[in-house]
Amino acid sequence: MYDKLISSLLCAAVLDNILHASKTLQDTMFLFVIGAHFAVDTFFVMSGVLVTYLTLKRLEKGEGRTVSWWLHFYFHRWWRLTPILAYTILMYVTLYFRLTGGPVYTFDSSAPHDCQNNWWTNMLYIQNFYPLESGDKCFSWTWYLACDMQLFILSPLIIGLLYKSRRIGVPVVAFLILACMGITFGISYSYELPATIFGAATSDKATPDVDYIYMKPYTRAPAYLVGMLLGYGFTCMKKRRVHLHRGFICLGWAIAVAIAMTVILGLNKQYAELGSYYASNTMRSFYNATARFGWALSMAWVIWACHTGNGGPAGVVLAWPGFAPLSKLTYAVFIMHPDLMIVFYYNLRKQIHQTTFTMTILFFAHTVADFMFCVGLDLLVGIPFTRLEDALLHQRTVYTHS
């Protein structure tokens, strides 16, 4: 509970109208901000698509028949992620005290010690399991990397089944999706977890919805498995463009949008009547078990529609060439942006008055500053280590998505 107390104190210290800001949670439109955490499942879908599609294409070319090939399969993934992560942690534990000095900093002055003690869990990608306390984790937001790495390690088992037999592989994946949803329901029901990551804790030692559901691979696997099925479907397609009746395409988009909106707005009453309305344990558990799967299905439709030329305006926007160079920096931004925000807020000399306009301006300011800073980080760390891998292995082959 210590980390939740610290978060509350920091919000109270940074904002001069904390009571007004807390009422924002009851605004229906703010559910789109709260629901932004489902973007994580979008990345799990994309990861599943890419690792399955790219690996199957190479298996079809006769690759993947040696142990060394699969060793490089895993090594490339670890090497791609670790240098920037390690460098950022090193900066955090050595420069943190020298870059922050405002009055807000005193609330969380012990934060670097978490990384000094537990940095090694990030290098092994087990930080979503250890330390058990979410407040003791080093770079707690990198739980996604651990979860994705663990699913990536297991992915060849499923890819092999899909490659050998569609009749066996597809039903197995479907069974695993249902099994993981069942596990999530069971955990949520047993611990009476809230239907949102902002719910109250039911334990004095941990935040249950984070430690038991939010960070675990078996609760995130459905989105990853949906992506794997989609990647397998792309491999089986004889041609990229698919011409379907416009009515069918419109129906597909309508269903996808409806599912996504249900997932996000399904908690409207819980927030609108904050403190007075509580859904039953069964309903909360059902939401926790199905919401991420529903979101994954919606994103799978978006990816399929855009890939096959049925994306419409969404396909035009997502295919904008300007996203290509920015995409090279997104990993570094993901790792670094909380540190930059911490430095900013911990150096404030007076409080911020929270309004929608103020938060919007700060959002875009942080986004631009993060990308600008990470250009240097990628040039200093990311690109050199990529070139070093090429030099060590005497090839430029990329085995998996980066």
Beta strands, then each sheet from edge to edge (+ up, - down):
end
